[in-house]
């Protein structure tokens, strides 16, 4: 008996034989690790992933691809918006250690930003956010882990001008490995909800959705802290005030840990869209 396998659309396939056919669908935990494309949602501002677009170059070019163990000087934005992350200073004689290292463990790539305290720090900076400042809805997703969630060099994985960051511990929850986003708040209202604890060295997904100035935070898809009257800060992301990946943009201290993927949308994702993005990221990274 001849058996035929053919595509059936929507990520599935069909097996046909003499007795008929059966359609097999493909699912992936709310989005799928391979079938779902984050760009299918639209309005992506930044998409950085360690398994694509990493280069060693100081000068912002893409002539020398980075492999595991190499320093990374440019991380190419996969959103199509050109919001690349680059090493801020291209002087290779003095700032060679300012670049993070591309690492790979169990088939998963990440950028390691760990550096000795008060020594040359590891940062990649995004110098454009398409002109947006504090107003408007936004959705942010970060996959990272912290080698020390109780203090370390810094607790900031993403930081803009010291005015807002995503990381663990810090301003609103104290130390102790609790996932936290610090965002400017209008009228300084109290946070509601309990910060979700995370463990040292454990990869996790951190999500922040701001819709109509109401912020909701998620850790591995579980709802955490929230507050009304929230927004990003009023300082535009530019070369003088870049968005820093891997540390505190003001104190110049490095994150003690790794970033695997960073996604930003210029809108508040719906519950279904958020589930699709989170499903894609959790499946991909085994979260």
Residue pairs with C-beta under 8 A, 6 or more apart in sequence:
1 17
1 18
2 17
2 18
3 15
3 16
3 17
4 15
4 16
4 17
5 13
5 14
5 15
5 16
6 13
6 14
6 16
7 13
7 14
8 14
8 23
8 24
10 25
11 25
11 26
11 32
11 35
12 23
12 24
12 25
12 26
13 23
13 24
13 26
14 21
14 22
14 23
14 24
15 21
15 22
15 24
26 32
26 35
28 34
28 35
28 36
28 279
28 280
28 283
29 279
29 282
29 283
30 221
30 275
30 276
30 278
30 279
30 282
31 275
31 276
31 277
31 278
31 279
31 280
31 281
31 283
32 279
32 280
32 283
33 279
33 280
33 283
33 284
34 283
34 284
36 276
36 277
36 279
36 280
38 44
38 47
38 263
38 277
38 280
39 47
39 78
39 79
39 80
41 265
41 269
41 273
41 276
41 277
43 265
43 266
43 267
44 79
44 80
44 81
44 263
44 264
44 265
44 266
45 79
45 81
45 83
45 129
45 130
45 132
45 264
45 265
45 266
46 77
46 79
46 81
46 83
46 126
46 129
46 262
46 263
46 264
47 77
47 78
47 79
47 262
47 263
47 264
48 75
48 76
48 77
48 78
48 85
48 245
48 259
48 261
48 262
48 263
49 78
49 260
49 261
49 262
50 102
50 109
50 110
50 111
50 259
50 260
50 261
51 109
52 76
52 78
53 74
53 75
53 76
53 77
53 78
54 65
54 66
54 70
54 72
54 74
54 75
54 76
54 102
54 109
54 111
55 61
55 62
55 63
55 64
55 65
55 66
55 72
55 73
55 74
55 75
55 76
56 64
56 65
56 66
56 70
56 71
56 72
56 73
56 99
57 63
57 64
57 73
57 74
58 73
58 87
58 90
58 91
58 92
58 95
59 73
59 90
60 73
60 74
60 84
60 86
60 90
61 74
62 74
62 76
66 72
66 102
67 102
68 102
68 103
68 104
68 109
69 101
69 102
69 103
70 101
70 102
71 96
71 97
71 99
71 100
71 101
71 102
72 99
72 100
72 101
72 102
72 111
72 124
73 86
73 87
73 90
73 99
74 84
74 85
74 86
74 87
74 124
75 84
75 85
75 86
75 111
75 124
75 245
76 84
77 83
77 84
77 85
81 130
82 128
83 126
83 128
83 129
83 130
84 126
85 124
85 125
85 126
85 245
86 124
86 125
86 127
87 95
87 98
87 99
87 123
87 124
87 125
88 98
88 123
88 125
88 242
89 95
89 98
95 120
97 115
97 119
97 120
97 122
98 120
98 121
98 122
98 123
99 122
99 124
100 111
100 112
100 113
100 122
100 123
100 124
100 246
101 111
101 112
101 122
102 109
102 110
102 111
102 112
103 109
103 110
103 111
103 112
103 258
104 110
108 203
108 260
108 285
108 286
109 260
110 144
110 145
110 258
110 259
110 260
111 124
111 245
111 246
111 258
111 259
111 260
112 122
112 257
112 258
113 122
113 123
113 245
113 246
113 247
113 254
113 255
113 256
113 257
113 258
113 259
114 122
114 147
114 153
114 254
114 255
114 256
114 257
114 258
115 121
115 122
115 153
115 254
117 153
117 253
118 253
121 247
121 252
121 253
121 254
122 246
122 247
122 254
122 255
123 244
123 245
123 246
123 247
123 249
123 252
123 254
124 244
124 245
124 246
125 242
125 243
125 244
125 245
125 249
126 237
126 242
126 243
126 245
127 237
127 238
127 239
127 242
128 237
128 238
129 236
129 237
129 243
129 264
130 266
131 236
132 138
132 232
132 236
132 237
132 266
133 232
133 233
133 234
133 235
133 236
134 184
134 231
134 232
134 233
134 234
135 231
136 266
136 267
137 209
137 210
137 211
137 212
137 266
137 267
137 268
138 208
138 209
138 210
138 232
138 264
138 265
138 266
138 267
138 268
139 207
139 208
139 209
139 210
139 263
139 264
139 265
139 267
139 268
139 269
139 274
139 277
140 158
140 166
140 207
140 208
140 209
140 262
140 263
140 264
140 265
141 205
141 206
141 207
141 261
141 262
141 263
141 264
141 277
141 278
141 281
142 157
142 158
142 166
142 205
142 206
142 207
142 259
142 261
142 262
142 263
143 203
143 204
143 205
143 206
143 259
143 260
143 261
143 262
143 281
143 285
143 287
144 157
144 203
144 204
144 206
144 255
144 257
144 258
144 259
144 260
145 201
145 202
145 203
145 204
145 257
145 258
146 152
146 155
146 157
146 167
146 168
146 177
146 198
146 200
146 201
146 255
146 256
146 257
147 200
147 201
147 256
147 257
148 200
148 256
148 257
149 155
149 168
149 169
149 175
149 176
149 177
149 198
149 199
149 200
150 169
150 175
150 176
150 177
150 200
151 169
151 175
152 256
152 257
153 247
153 253
153 254
153 255
153 256
154 167
154 247
154 248
154 251
154 253
154 254
154 255
154 256
155 167
155 168
155 169
155 170
155 175
155 180
155 255
156 165
156 166
156 167
156 170
156 244
156 247
156 248
156 249
156 255
157 165
157 166
157 167
157 206
157 245
157 246
157 255
157 257
157 259
158 165
158 166
158 167
158 243
158 244
158 245
158 262
159 165
159 167
159 243
159 244
159 247
159 248
159 249
159 250
160 232
160 233
160 235
160 237
160 241
160 242
160 243
160 244
160 249
161 233
161 235
161 241
161 249
161 250
162 248
162 249
162 250
162 251
163 184
163 232
163 233
163 235
164 181
164 182
164 183
164 184
164 232
164 233
165 181
165 182
165 248
166 180
166 181
166 206
166 208
167 179
167 180
167 181
167 255
168 177
168 178
168 179
168 180
168 198
169 175
169 176
169 177
169 178
169 180
170 180
170 182
171 180
171 182
172 180
172 182
172 191
172 195
172 225
173 180
173 195
173 225
176 197
177 197
177 198
177 199
177 200
178 195
178 196
178 197
178 198
179 195
179 196
179 197
179 198
179 204
179 206
179 217
179 219
179 224
180 195
180 217
180 225
181 206
181 208
181 215
181 217
181 225
183 208
183 210
183 215
183 230
183 231
183 232
183 233
184 230
184 231
184 232
184 233
184 234
185 227
185 229
185 230
186 213
186 229
186 230
186 231
187 229
189 227
189 228
189 229
190 227
191 225
191 226
191 227
192 225
192 226
192 227
193 217
193 223
193 224
193 225
193 226
194 224
194 225
195 224
195 225
196 219
196 222
196 224
198 204
198 219
203 258
203 260
203 285
203 286
203 287
204 219
204 220
204 287
205 218
205 219
205 220
205 221
205 278
205 281
205 282
205 285
205 287
206 217
206 218
206 219
207 217
207 218
207 219
207 221
207 274
207 278
208 215
208 216
208 217
208 218
209 215
209 216
209 218
209 268
209 269
209 274
210 230
210 231
210 232
210 268
211 268
212 268
213 228
213 229
213 230
213 231
214 226
214 227
214 228
214 229
214 230
215 226
215 227
215 228
215 230
216 223
216 226
217 223
217 224
217 225
217 226
218 224
218 274
218 278
220 282
220 287
221 275
221 278
221 282
235 241
237 243
242 249
243 249
245 259
245 262
246 254
246 255
246 259
247 253
247 254
247 255
260 285
261 281
261 284
261 285
263 277
263 281
269 277
281 287
